[in-house]
């Protein structure tokens, strides 16, 4: 029987688990700030075959915006001439490992999808990027081999990926983009400079050749430019540090559920490059960890966008925080609720056709449907059929770009 429409899931009712022989699958996860990639694959004898791909779109930006609005409302109430409210100090402490709501949302939605995939398929292991850069290979300042590092050729990938993210893929000296970039030593090695990442910047070919083995103070004559280059070279990557903290929390949460194997972002890119795969979140998820060969990928990717489950608020505030619009106390009308996945077949008129997507209900019975191509307004409920109840996500499909490799 069909247990779920999206992702499409069937349930076999003519046999039990003890009577079945089903090969297990593994899940790869590529965490990100806005999108997280999932890849369900089989892994046998070092060969990975992609079976299913999901891109999870987070709503951390919207959560952060709402938290800022709520903070502004509180700030206004403190300054307004309102009744006295006693100060609250007993609830201001934060427990160890506390994450802001926008970051905690990324961890919780990712683990929730792992729980879903575990219910729908025999998942035996999870592969996840715990760190974006291998700090051990970065701090050593030299390629690590043998027992020091199992894959010494990854050291260059780790350093380059870190610098590309740190300098936004631009030349540190002239700001050129869309050009080949080289690794340049701020203080040349010929004059005692080290290979540590704090002494490395990105430079275009022209600047790299013009600087040669001169110190940066001789090459950059403008004091402001010199101060900017030195400051950026020594500054930490704050955005990466925030993502790192989220990834560690994600790893702890996943490790409590399933055997979790970890890898770095540099290793993921190395695996993807060796197998000649393009850049995407789902293909990065397929290449996470120790992967020798990837022989098959999926044609389509299911995009699950976090849409929330509605609001408890019964009003809509204006820009000053005062209630502007009264909302109905009932969320469902004519058997439908906002967020349900429906298919509407309109036989005639300007909106004739088949429309599939999330519905927004009204008491009048004239609903809106948000599809992959936009929002269709004013569809009667009698033309609709329920496909799946709202689960907090909006689903669309997109092409992966690569189907399979021999």
N, C-alpha and C positions, 0 to 999 in steps of 0.2 A: 504494500500500500504506500501511497505518497504521504510522507510524514510532514514535509515542509516544501514550500514552493521555492523560496530563495534563502540560502543556497539550496538547490534541489536535493532533497534527501528522501530515500525510500527505506521502508522498514520491512524486513523479511519476517513473516509470521509463521512460515511452515517448517521452521527448524529452530533449534536452540544453539547456544554458544558451544556447548560441549560437542554437538554434532557437526560443527562447522570447522573448516580449516581456512583461515583468512590470514594472508600475509599482512604484517603490520606496516604502517607508514610512519614517516617522521615529518616534523614541522620545522621549517626554518623561518626565523623572524629577523627582519631588518628594522630596528626601531628608528624613528625620526621625530622631529619636532612637530611637523604638520601631517605627515603620512607615515604609516607603518606597513611594511610589506610582509605577507604571509605566503609561504610556499609549502604545499603538501606534496611529498615526493617519496618514492621508494629508493632504498639504498641497499645495493647488493654488490659485493666484491669491489668496493670503491667506485661504483657507477651509480649516478643519480639520475632518476627519471621524474620530471615534474608531472604531477597529476592534477593539481588544482592551484589557483593563485587568487589571492585576495589582497586588495589595497584598502586599508582602513584609514579614513580621513578623520583626523581629530578635530575637536572644536575648542582646543585650549585657548585660542585667541578670543573667541566669544565669551568663554568663561572669565578670562582676565578682564574683558570689557565690562561684564556684568558686575564683577567684584569691585571694579573702579567706580561704577555708578552707585553701588550700594555704599561704598565708602564716602562718596560725595554727599549722599543723602544724610548719612550720619553726621558729617561735618557741618552741614547746614543746620541740622537740628540742634547741635551744640551752640551755635551762634544765635539761633532764633529765640524769640521771647516766648518760650514754651514752659510748661510746668516743670518743676524740678524733678530730675531723675537722679537717684543716688548713683555714684560712680561704682563700676564693677571692676574689681581687680583680681578676683579669685579664678577667673577663666582666661587669664592672659598667658599662661605658660604653654609651651609647645612640647609635646613628647619627643623622645629621641627618634631620629629618622623622619621627622615631620617634613612633608612636602606641601607646597602651595596647591590650592585646588586645581589650577590649570595643569600642573605637573602630575598630580595624583590621578587626574582624569586619564592621562596617557597610559599610566601603569594599569589602572583598573580596567579600562576598555580592552587593552591588549590581553591581559590575563583572562578576561571574560570570553574573548574569542578563542583562546586556547582551550578553555573549558568546553565551549561549544563544539570545537573540532574533535575533542576527546570523546564527547557523547556521540558524535555522528560517525566517527571512524576509529579504528584500532590504532591510536597513536602510541608509539613505543618510546619516543625520545623527542626532545626539543633542542634545536640549535639556535643560539641567539648571540648577537653582538653585545658583549658586556662592556667593551671599551671601544672608542673610535680610533684611538692610537695606542700602540704598545709603548708605554712610558719606559719600560725596562730597556728596550732597544734604543729609545731616544736618548736616555740619560747616559748610556754607556759611551756614546760618541764613536763607536766602531761597530762593524758587522760582528754579530755573535754567532759562533758556530758550535756544532756538536752539542755537548751537554749544556752549554751556555744558552743556546737557542736552537730549537729543533729545526727551524727553517731559516737559516741565516740570510737567504736572499730576500726575505721580507723586510729587512731593515730599511732599505731604500724606499720601499713603498710606504712604510709608516711615516718616515720623515717628510717625504714629498706631500703626502695627503695632509699632514698637519700644517705644513707651510701654505699649501693651496687654500686651505680653509682660513688660516690666520690672515693672509694678505688678500683674500677675496680674488685670487687668481689675477692679480695685477702686479706690475713691476714696482718694487719698493722705491725706486729712484725717480722714474719718470711717469709712473702711473699708467703705462701702456697696457692695453687689454687685447684679447684675441690675437695673441702672438706667442710663439714658443718661449717658455720661461726656464731659466736655469737656476740652480742653487748657487748662491754666492756667499762667501765668507765676509762678514762685516770687517773683521780684523783678519787679514790673510794668514794662512797657515805658514807661509814662508817667513812671517814676522812674529811667529809665536801664537797665532790664533788657533783655537780649538775647533773640533767638529761638533760641539754641543749645539743643540737646537737654538739656544739663545744667541748664538753667533752666526746664524744662517738666515738669509732672506731670499726672496725671489727677485730675479733680475732678468730683463729681456736680453737677447743676444747682443744688441748694440751696447747697452750699459755694462754688461758683463765683460765684454772685450775692452771697452774704454777704461773701465776701472782697473782691470788687469790685477796686479799684486799690490796696488796702492792701498793704504788705509782709507777708511771711509771719510776721515777728516780732510784728506787731500783731494778726494774725488768730488765730494759734495761741498761746494763753496758757500751756498746759501745757508745761513745759520738756522732759519726756520725749518728748511728741508732736512738739514742734518739732525736737528732735535726730533723731528717727526720719525725719521728712519730709526734712530736709536731707541726711541720710545716704543715703537711698534715691534722692534726686534726683541725687546725684553718683556713686553707686556704679555700676560697670559691670555689664553683663548677662553674668555668668560662664557661665551655661548656653548662651546664644547664642554666646559666644566658643568654647566647646567644639564646638558644632555647626558653626561657621564653619571651624574647623581641619579637621574631617572633610570638609566640602564642598570645600575647596580640594584636599585629597588625592584626593578622588573625581574632581574635574575633571581633575587631572593624569593620573590613571590612564585616564580615558575618552578624553582628548585623544590618548593614544598609540594608541588603537584606531580611532576614527572622528572625522570632523569634529564638534566639540562646540561648540554655541552656548550661551551663558550668559545668565542673567537673575537678577533679584532677587525676594525674596518679596513685596515691595510691588507689583511689576509683575504677578506671578502673580495676586494678589488683585484687582488692577485689571482684568485681563483676564477673570477669572471673574465679577466683579460686572457688568461691561458685558454679558456674555453671559447673565446671570441664571441662573447655575449654583449649586447648593448647595455647601457646604463638604465636601470629602472629599480624601483623599490622591490618589486616581486622577484626579479632576477637576482638582485642582491641577496634576498632571503634564500633563494635557491642555492647560492654560492657561499653561504655562511659556514664557517668552520672548516674542518678537514674534508675537502672534496677533491678527489682526483680527477674525475671526468664527469661532465654533465652532457648526457646524450639526448635529452628530450626536454622541451619546455612546452608550455601551454599556449594556445592561440588567443584566448580571451582572459581577461582579468575582471573579477567581480569587485566593483568599487562600493564599499560600505561606508557611507558618510554618517558620522554621528549627528543625529538630529534631536536628541533628547526625547523625553516622554511627556512633554507639556509642562505646565506651570500650575502651582497651587494658587497663584495670585488671581483674585477676582476683579482686579482693576488694572488699567494701564496708566502709568504716570506721565505727566508732561515733563518739560525740561526742568521745571522747578521742583519736581518730586510730588506734586499734588495729583490725586486721582483724576483721570480724564475720561476713561471709558469703562463702563461696567460690562463685565463678561458674564455669560450665562453660567449657571451653576451645574448644568448638565453638559457633559462632554460628548455624549453620543446622541445621534439623531438617525432615525430610520434604519437602525441596525449597523450603522457605520460610526467610526470615531476618527478624529484627526490623526493621521499617521498610518492608517491602514493601507495596505497594498491592494489596489483594485484594478480591474480591467473594465473599461467602459466602451461599449459598442454603440456609436451614434449612427443611426441609419441615414439621416438626411440633415440638410441645413449647412450652415457655415462651418460647423464643428464636426461634420460627418467623418467617420473613421474609427479606428481602434486606438484608444489611449490607455496606457498602462503606467501606473506610478502611485505616489502617495497622495492621499486625499485630504482635503481640508473641509470639514463639514460646517453646515449652517442649519439653523432651525427652519429655514424656508424650503430646504430640500434641494437647493441649487448649489452644488459643490464645485470646488476647484481641484484639479488634478495636476500635480507637479511631475512631469515626465523628464526623460533625458534631453528633450528638445525645448523645454520651457514649461510654462504653466498654462493650462487650458481652463478657462473660467466658465462658470455657468452650465455645468453638466448635471442633468437630472439624476436623482438617485435611482430611478427605475431602470436606467440604462447601465447600471454598474453591477459588477459581481465581485464579491470579496475573494481575494486570493490568499491573503495572510494578514493576521492581526498585527497591529503596530508593535514593534519591538525596540524602538528607539533609533533605528537606522533607516537611511534611504539608500536604495540599491540601484546601480546602473552598471553597464558593461562597457568595457573598452578593449581595444586590441592590444596585444602584447608586443607585436612587431616581429616576433620570431616564433615559428611553429615547432620545428624540430631540426636536429642535426644528425647526419648519419653517423 
